[in-house]
Amino acid sequence: MLHAISVPNTCISYPRSRCFGQRNRGSTRLCLRASLPDNNGGSKVEYTPWLIVGLGNPGNKYHGTRHNVGFEMIDQISRLEGIVLNTIQSKALIGIGAIGEVPILLAKPQAYMNFSGESVGPLAAYYQVPLRHILLIYDEMSLPNGVLRLQPKGGHGHHNGVKSVMGHLDGCREFPRLCIGIGNPPGAMDMKAYLLQKFSSVERNQIDEALEQGVEAVRTLVLSGFSQKITRFNLGQKYKHHKV
């Protein structure tokens, strides 16, 4: 069952990014918060939330296609972390929960891929999520099928969904992204037809494995940031299909 957005009761403010949000310097808005008392029962430790967005196209027609693996990763996180996606806000299906003690907002934009930014920009602004905590998850043809890459920033790589998101974040590119490899079209196959095609059985197994590994990578990022664990993760992904 879907619900309209319910407003959180509590709020935490933190500095805006030097880039995103400079155009709108209004009053502090409502946002997510998680806090814990310290060991002495004194001041509280507060956590900056993460906005984790998977890109895709809505509707059964696109379910299971290469271009929708971003949606699949959000569904996997939702399942394993017990976060229900049952609210519509800013043209996106969202769910609010936590990884450990860190609050997260999962989102699947419900406009078509090329308009994904119409959800990401407003959600980031509403919940006061800084750029460094906006994780975008999407398909990447430059990577072999099922290979993942987690990086702190980057360009749009001619991906229209990413291009739309950057456009609604004041043109900034300094936000993390988890790329899911889907490989290149074979031969002279049309790129659009390839993106909207479903995976073969072998490719499907590789993607399912990647989704499980991706959830672990997201957990590591949310709890520890871009640590050496992420460096090792990327290295392992780069060579995981290489046979010795």
N, C-alpha and C positions, 0 to 999 in steps of 0.2 A: 504494500500500500504506500502511495506517495503522499508526502505532506508538504505544505508550504513551509518556508523557512521560519524557524523559531529563533528568537534573539537570545544570545547568551546573557546570563545574569552578571557575569564578571568581565573585567577587561584588564589588559596589560598594555602599556604603550612602550615602544622602543624606537630608537632612531630610524628614520627612513633611509633607504639607500641614497647615495649621492646622485643616482640617475633616476630611477623609477620614483614617481610620485612628486617630482618637483613642481609639476604644474598645478597640483591640488593641495594647497597647504591650509586646509581647513582645520576644524577642531578634531580632536582624537575620536576615532570611531570604535565601535565594538569589535572585539577580536577574541580569539581563542586563548585560553590560559590553562596551564597546569602548574600547581605549586605544591611544595612539600616543606614542612617545618624542618629546621636544622636539628642536629642532635641535642641541642640545648633548649629546644622548644622556643627559640627566639625568632629571628627573621626567617622569611620563607625563600626557598630557591624557586625561581620561576623560569619556565622554559618557553623559548620562542617557538611558535607552531610552524609546521611544514604544510605547504599546499602541494599535493602530489596529483598531477594531472596526466591522464592517459588520452592520447589523441585517437580519433576514429570517426566513423560515420554511424549515425543512429539507424536503427531498423534491422529487421531480420535479414533483409536482402544482403547486408554487408557483414553479417555475423560469420566469424571464422575466416575472413579474407585477410590477405597479407597487410593491407592498409589499416587493419583494425587491431593489430597486436598490442597497441597501447591500451585499448579498452580491456583486452584480455589480462594484461598485467594488473590493472586496477582491480578487476574482478578477483584475481588470485590473491592480492593483498587483502581485499575485503573479506574473502573467505577465511584466510589463515589468521588474520588479526581480529576477526569477529566484528567488523565494522559494517553496519548495514547501510547500503545506498538507497535511501528512501525519501530524499528531499530534493525539490527542484529550487534552484536559486541561480540567478544570472545565466539562464539558458543552459544550466548544467545539472546533471544528476549527481548529488553529493552525499557523502557520509562523514560523520565526525566521530573520531575515536582517538586512540593513542597507540604508539609503539613504545613499550616501556612506560615511562612517565612523560614522554614527549607527545604533546597533542598534534594530531595530523588531520587534515581535511582531504579526503579523496574526492576527485572530480572527474566526470566524463562529460565533456561538452556535448550538448544535444543539437547544436547547429551543425551543419556539415563541416567537414574537415577544414575547408578554406576559411571558415569563420570562427575557428576555435578561440581566437583571441578575445572575441566578444564575451566569452565566459571567464577566461583566465585573468584579464585585466581587472574587471570589476570585483572578482572574488579576492584577488590579492589586495586590492585597495580596501575592500570592506573589512577584511580580517587583519589588515595591517601586517601582511606577510612581507618581509624584506626579500629582495631578489635572490639572495644567497640561499633562501629556504623555499624557493619555487622549483620543484623537480618536475620536468617535463619528460614524458615517456612516449616514444614513437618509433615507427618502423624506419629502417635505414638500409637502402639498397647497396651502399658501398661496403657493407659488412656481409660476410657469408651467412647463410641461413642459420639462425639459432645462436649466433655469436653476439655477446652483449658488450657495450662500452659505456662506462659511467665517467662523465667529465664535468668539471665545474663551470664551463662556459663554452661557447662556440657560435658559429654562424647558423644560418638556416639551411645551408646545403641544398637550396632549391626545393625544399620541402614546404609546400604551401601552408600546411598547418602551423609549422614552426614560424614561418614568415608572418602569419597572422598574429601569433602570440607576441612576437617581438614588436610588431606594430602597435599593439595595445599595451606594451610595457615601455612606452616612450622611445622605442627603437633600441632598447638595451639588449645586450646579449649575455650579460654576466649573471646567468642563472644556470643551475645544474640541469643536466639532461641524461637520461638513460636511453641509449639507442639500442634497438633490437634488430639484428641483422635479418634481412629477408632475401638477400642476394639480388643479382641483376636479372632482367628478362633474358631468356635464352634466344639466341639468334636475332632475328629481326622482329620479335614479338613487340607489339604496341605496349608502351609503358603503363598506360591507364588500364588496359586489359589485364596486365600482369598484376598490378596492385589490387585489383578487384577480384582476382582469382583466389580460390581456396588452395591450401597446401596439399601436396601429395602425402601419402601415409608416412613416408620416411621423413619428409620435412616437418610434418605434424609432430612426430616424436621428438625431433630436435627442438621445436618451439616449446613443447610442453616441458622439456627438461630446462630450457632457458627461462621459462616463467618461474619455475621453482628456484633456480639460482638467482634470478632477479629479485625475488622477494627477500632473500638473505642479504643481497647487496643493498637494497633499500633500508633494511633494518640497520645494517652497519653504518650507512650514511647518516641516518637520522640520529643514531645514538652516539656516533663517534666522529662524524664529519669526514672530510677527505683525508683519511689517515693512510698509513702504510697498508692497511688491510685492503683498501680500495685499489691501491697500486698493484698489489698482488692479485686481486680479483681481475683487473683489466689484463694483466699479463697472462693469467691462466686462461682467460677467454680467448685471447689472441691466438693461442696455440692449442686450444682444446680439440680441434678436429685434425690436428697433425699427428700422424702415426709415426712412431719411432721404429 
